[in-house]
């Protein structure tokens, strides 16, 4: 019985290894033209007449993308935020954010090297409309005329993306000086920083479904080493199965 279990484990490990080896040399391509609607969270640091505060938002964003094309020898996809719905709470009450109706929030995905779509750079220039409580009127509507330039960032280091949408990679805008929200009444409101994160993950996580995600990077070495580790595990299992088989009492 134990030897059969060990042989089953070996077969499973070899199947996983073969799958990873087959995918290790593949390259993910940019998606075709289309529109993605994804959950999004955001944190905006602003300065207003009440001082400085950070507002947390949640909601959805719709991003339209062009068909991939070649520019300066590398692959490029044009992107645009076509819809945005965020809600949060400020010191004065509920705040909503939508996409600007007059200024286009555009950007691009651009490969970092010829012949491979990923790794790639990404930027989005966001223009928004914000509704917030105000006095003496019930609400005030604000907008930005200067773009909030979002790029994938970790601390102060710009990151590449390895798939689309770039789930769980923070997109940050750190303008200097801050981006004013207009009209400036009763006192100017300025955005000091903005961090946007798409979704909470890019696919199935856990178990064997996580393994194909390894080839999202440009370096297939990690997939190769995982495959070799799987084969080694299978060999150990085979040896263990033989030992267990010898230990089983004869009937």
N, C-alpha and C positions, 0 to 999 in steps of 0.2 A: 504494500500500500504506500509506504513512504517513498519507495523508489519511483513509483508512478507519479507521485506528487512532485518529486525532484525533476523528473523528465518533463512534466507539464510546465514547471517553472522555467526550465531551460528553453523550451519552445517559445514561451512568452517573451523571454529576454531576447532571443534571437530575432523575433518578429519586430520588437521595438528597435533593436539595433539596425536591422535592415531598413526600417522606415526612416530613421534619423540619417543613416548614411545616404539614402536616396535623396533626402531633402537637403543635405548639408551643402551641396554645391549649387542649389537653386537660388534665384534672386527674386524677391518680391517685386512686382511691377506696380507703378502708379495705377490707381483705379481709373476706369473710364469716366466720361462725363456723367454727372449726376448731382444729387443733393442728399446731404446727410443731416438728419435731425438727431442730436445727441443731448443727453443730460449734461449740465454744466454747473460748476460752483465757482464762486468768485469772492475775492476779498479786495475791497477798495479802501485805501487810506485817503481821507479827505480832510481839508481844513475849511472851516466855516466860521460864522460868527460865534458859534459855541466852542470853538477850539478845534483840536484835532481828534478824529475818531476813525476806527476801522469798522466798516460795515460788511457783513457776510451775506452773500446772495446765493440763491439756488434757483434753478429753472432749466430752460432748454434753449438751444441755439440751432439754427438751420444754416448750413454752409453749402453753397453751390460751387461746383468745381467744373472747370473746362476739361476737354479731352487733353491728354498729354501731348506736348509738342517739343521740338528741339530748339534750343536757343543757346548760342555760344558754345555749341558742342555738348550740352547736357540737357536732360529731360526737365521740363517745367510744366506745372499745372497752375492755372490761375484760379484763385478762390475768392469768394465774396460771402460775407455774412448777410443773408437775405431776411432773416427773422431772428428775434431775440426776445425772450421773456424771462426776466429775473425779478425776484422779490426779496426784500430784506428789511431790517429794522434799524433805523438810526436813533439818535438820542431824542429826536422829535417825533418819531413814529414810523409807520410803514413807508417804504420806498420801493418804487417799481422802476425798472429799466427796460427800454425797448430799443430796437434798431432805429437809427435816424431815417426819417422819411425823405430827406433832401441830400444827404451826403452818403456816398457809397463806402461801405467798410470792406475794402479789398485787400488782397495779399497774394502770396504765391508759395508754392512748394517747389524747391529747386534742388536737383541732385547735386551732391558735392563732388562727383567725379563722372567722367564720360563712361558710357557703357553699363552703368548700373544706376537704377533709380534711387536706391537707398544705400547708405545714409543720405539724408536730405536736410536742407535748411527750410525753415518756415517763418513767415511773418504775416501778421494781420494788423491793418490800421483800422482801429475801431472808432466809429462815430455813433454816439448814443443819445437818447432822450431820457431824462430822469424826472420822475414826478415825486415830489417830497412835500410833507407838511410844511406850512409856512404861516407866518403872522404878518399882517392882519388877515390875509386871504387864506382860505382853507388849504390850498396846495399851491406850489410853484413848479413850473416846468422849466427845466434847465437842459442845456445841450453843450457839446464841445465842438468848436470849430477847428481846433488843433487835434491831430490824430493821436489816439492812444496806441503807440507802436508796440505790439505784443510779439515777443519772440520766445522760443523755448529756453528757459534759464534754470540753472541750479546754482544758488548763491550768485556769484558774479560771472559764472562760466556759461557761455552759450552752448546748448546741446543740439545734436542732430536728432531727427526723428527716424524711426525704423519701420513705421507703418502708418496707415491712415484709417481712421482718425488717430491722433496721437494721445491715446488714453493715458491718464495719470501723469503726464508730463506737464509741469507748470509752465504756462505762458505768462511772461511778465512784461509790464511796462513800468519803467522807472524814469519818468520825464524829469528833466532839469532845465529850466524851472518847471514847476508844476503846471498841469493843464487846467486852465480856467473853465468853469461851467458858466454859461451865459444864459440870460442877462445877469449882470453882477448887481443884484438887488435882493434884500436890503443891504447885504454885504457880500463881497466876492466869495465864491466857493471854488476850491481848487483841488484837483486830484493829484496827490503826491505819488501814489503807486497803485498798480492794479495787478492782481494775480488771477488767472483764469485756468481752470482745470477741467478737461473734458472727461465725463464719466468716471467710473471707478475701476475699470479694467477693460482690456481689449478682447476678451474671449473667455472660453472655458478655462478654469484654473483648478489644478489638482488632478492627481492621477495621471494617466497616460495622455489625456487631451492637452496637457500643458507642454509636452515635448515638442510638437511641431512649431511652437512659438519661438524656439531657439534660433531658427533661421531668419528671423527678422533683422538680425544684425548683419553687417557686411562681412564679418569674420566667421567663416563656417567651421573654424577649428574647435569651438566649444561643442558643436554638434558631433564632430568626429570623435572627440575625446569621450563624450557621453556614450556614443555607440560602442567604442572600445571597452568602456567600463561595463556596459550591458553585456557584451560578449564575455568579458572576464567573469562577470557574475554568473552567467550561464555555465561557463566551464566549471566554476566552483560548485555550482548546483549539480552538475553532472557527476563530478567527483564525489560529492556528498551522497548523491543518489546511489552510486556504486557501492560506497561504504555502507550506506543504510541497507542496501540490498543484501550485502554479505552478512550483516548483523541480524537480518530477519531469520527467525527460527524456521527450520524446514517443517512442513506439515505432511 
